[in-house]
Amino acid sequence: MDNKLWFKEAKFGMMVHFGLYSLLAGEWNGKRIDGIAEWIRRNAKIPMEEYHKLAKAFNPIFFDAEEWVLTAKSAGMKYVVVTAKHHEGFCLFKSEYDDFNSVDGTPFGRDIIKEIAEACKKHGMRLGLYYSQELDWNEYDGGGYYYNTKNGHVSNDWDFPDEENKDFDRCFRKKTLSQVRELLTNYGELLLIWFDTPNVITKEQSEELYKLVKELQPNCLINTRIGNGFGDYRSLDDNVVPDEYNDEMLTETPATLNKTWGFKYYDDAWKSADEVICIKRHLNSHGINYLLNVGPDHLGRIPAPTLDIFREVGKREGRD
């Protein structure tokens, strides 16, 4: 089946935010850090030397790809989108670009994306991969170095303060294109690739990236967060639930189950199963998919409240 038609009929998916930030769980140097958990490297301005120590402690011994996939199925979800690389720059897959990844840079030593891809295939779940194509706090040229009206300077200006000499195109050519090629050639057929936060990426770069994905996997969908008007389906802003919506373009709302995306141990503002069902039905009635997030802890465990809510949603909404 064509992926666009499949996506339109899917209606409900699970997003997973997992990375080194999961170890910190919202705290740094004895303080709770404001903002969403996966932005802690930037919000706490953690020096590179200190942040890289987290990779040496990354050992999610209870990570079970099948359990993650079956958790999604328990709620009636049809696809899973996993953070292959978030803004922190750390990869959950083996990359030839550098060893800042779960295989080569950690005691865990496993390719998490590979295991999830295999579990999805086994259990009939479609797979999408999140990749931060521009913003990368592990790279001098990692994008975001112009002033962002919402968040200020979102590039790494604490390790790399010389913003005038940064050039994202260097990062784009060396890292972005290389790693996107790895994701699209090493993990089987993807439903979609989920790009994020275009700040300084140019129209020409977005187009080149779009064409690369289509060259490698013509049926793979691309969200509009690739930037500059490109994309096969629209990613609305986070947690947006429009009262009315008439756009004919395929559309999805990415949303949190509590207040953050990555794991933050003190965030207990969980949506109830009633709220999730209400939002899902409302979005679906307007032709919008609901991509609901989970944030596993540093051991790879999906929080118990998430499991309870998902099971209840699946029980009441029905599942295949």
N, C-alpha and C positions, 0 to 999 in steps of 0.2 A: 504493500500500500504506500502511496505517496506520503511523505512525512508531513506535509502541510495538512492533508486530510486527517491523518492519524492524530496530529497534534490538536486539531480542532475538536475531535471526538474524545480526547483524553480527559480534559477538564480539570484534572487534579494531579499534582506532582509534589515530590518532596525535595527540598533543597538541603544540602548538608554543608555547614561551615566547620572546617576542622583544620587545625594547623598548630604552629608553635604557640600561638596566642592561647590555645586551649590549656596549656600548662599554667599560664598566669591567672586565668579565670577571673580577670578584672582587677587584679591587685599588682602593684609594683612597689618595692621598697617599703612595704608595710602600709601602703595607702591604697584605698579604693580609687580607681581612676575613672573619671567621668567619661561618658561616651560609650559607644558600642565596643564590645570586647575585642573584636578582631582588629580594631584601630589602636590598640594599646601601644604598639611600637611607636606610632606617631604621637599619640596623645600624651604619653609619658616621656617622649623623646629619649627612648632607650638607646644607648650607644651600641653600635654594631658589635663591638667585642662582647658586650654583655648579652645581646640578643642571640648571638651565635652560640652561646653556652647552652641555650635552650635546646638546640639541635642535639647536643650531647646527652641531654636528659630525656629526649623524646623516645618513649618506649611504651606505646599503648598496647599493653599485653592482653587486654580484653577486647581489642578490635576484632570484629567478626563481620566480614562483608555480607555473608548470608543473613545475619541477624539484622543488619541495616536494611537490606532489601526487603526482607520479610516484614519489618516494621512498617515500611511504606505500603506493602500489600495489605497489611492488617487494617489500614485506614481507607482502603479502596483507591490508593494512588496508582498511577499508571507509568510514571517515569520518575527518575532520580537525577538530580543535578548536583555534582560534587565539586568543591573547590580544589581543582587540580593545582592552582597557584593563586593565592590571594595577594593583596598589596604588600604583604610582608616579604614576598620574594621567595619563600620556601615552597618547594614542590612536593606533592604527594606521589610523585612518579619519578622513575629513573630518567635523568636527563644527561645527555652528553655535553650540554652547555656548561654546567658546573656541578659541583658535588653538594650544593646546598639543597638536598632533597632527602626523602625518607629512606632511600636505598643506600646511598653512599655517605650520607652525613650524620647518620644516627645509629644508636645501638639496636634499633628495631630492625633496620636493614631490609625492609620489605616494600614492594611496590603496591601501595594502597589502591591506586587507580586500577591496576591490573586485576587485583583481587575483586574489586567492585564490579569491573566489567565482566568477569567470569561469573559472578553471582547473579548479575542482571540477566545474562544469557541463560543461565540455568533456570531461573524462576520467571522468565517471560516479562522482565521489566526493561523498558527502554532507558538508555543512558544518555545523559547530557553532561558536559564538562564545563565548569566555570574556569575562565582564565582572565586574569587582570592584564590586559594587553598593553596598558600604558603606565599606570601608577605602580611603581615598584621601589620600595624603600631600601632594597638591598643594592640598588644600582645608582651610581653617580648621575647618570642620564635618565633616571627612571620616571620621567614625566611629572606632570602636575606642578611644574615650577613657576607657572604664572599664577597670579593671585586669583583664587577661587572665592567668589562672593559669599558662598555659604560657609566654607571652612578655612578661609585664608590660604596660606601657602601649604599645599598638601603634599609637596615633595619632601624628601629627606633633606631638610635644611639644617639639621643638627650635626650629622656626620659629614655632610657635603654642603657647606654654607655658600660656596662660590656659585650662586645660581646664574650669574650672567654668562658663564661659559658652558652651561649645560646644553646638550643637544639630544633631544629624545630620539632623533633618527638613528643615532649610533646604537642605542639600546634596542630600538625597533629592528634593526638589521641583524644585530648579533644575537639577541635573545628572543624577542617576541616571535619573529618568523621561524626561528629554529625550533622553539618549543611547541608552537602551534603545529608545525609539521610533525613533530614527534607524537603529539596527542592524536593526530588524525591518521597516523600510519601504524601505530603500535597497539591500539586498543579496540580494534574491530569497528564495526559500523556504529556511528553515533547518531542519535536523534537530533542533537543540537549542540552548538557550542555557545556558551553564555559569556559574552564579553561585558566589561564594566568600566564605569567612570572615565569616559573620554574627556580629557582636559585640554591637552596641547596637541593631540594627534590630529594630523592634517587630513584633508579630504583625500589626498592622493594616498596617504598611508592606510586610511580606512578602506579605500577601494582595493589597494593591493592585498590587504589582509583578507578582504571578502573574496577576492578572486582566488587566493591560495586555498581557502577552505573549499570552494566550489571545484577547484581543480582536483583536490585530493578526495573529496567526498561530495559529489554533486547534490545528493539528496539531504545533506546535513543542513539543518536550519540554523540561522544566525539571528541573534536578537539585535534590536536597534541600538543597544548600548555600545555597539562597535563604533558608533559615531558618524556624524556628517551625513545623515540621511540614508545610510545603507542599512540593510537588515531585511530578513524575511518575516519577522513578527515583532510586535511592539512590546517592549518591557516598560510597563508603567512605573512611576516612582514607587519606592518602597512603601508597602502597607496602604497603598491607595485603593479605596473602594468607592468608585464614582457612583453617584446617584443615578445618572443616566449615561449611556455610552452607545454611540452609533457608528463608530469607526469600523469599516469593513475589513481592515487589516487584522490578521490573527493577533491576539493580545493576551498578555499574561500579567498578573499582579504577583510580584514576589513579596512574601510577608513573613513576619516573625510570629512565633507562638508565645513569646513573652516580649521583652523590650529590646533584646539584643540578638545578634546572629551567632557569633561565637559563644562558647560556654562562659558564663559568668555565674559563679556559685551563689551569689546573693540576689540574683534576679528571680524573684518568685511571682512575678506578675503574669502568671499563665492565663491564657485564654481558656475558657471552659469549652467542653465539647459542644455545648449549645451555641456559643459564639462562633466557633469554627464552622459548624453546620450552617448557621445563618449567613455568614460571609460567603461561604462556598456557594450556596444556593443563589445568593444575590449576584455574585460575579458570573456564575454559569448562565444565569438567566439573561445576561447581557453578552454572552458569547466570550467571556473572559476566563482563562484558566487560572486556577489558584495554585501557586507554588509556595507551599508552606515549609518553613525552615525548621531544622533541628540542629542543635549544637552539642555534639558529643564532648564528654570531658576528656582530660589528658590521658586517661586509660583506654579511651575508645568506646566508652559506655554512653548510650543514649540515656539522658536523664529519665528517672522513673515517672515524673509527671507527664512527660512527652508520651511515653509508652501507654500510660493510662488513657490520656486524651485520644490518642490515635485509635486505640482499640474501641473506645466508646463511639467515636465517629464512624468507624467501619461497621460496627454492630448496627448502628441506627440508620446509616445511609445505604447499607448493603455493599457487598464487594464480590468480585469474581472469585 
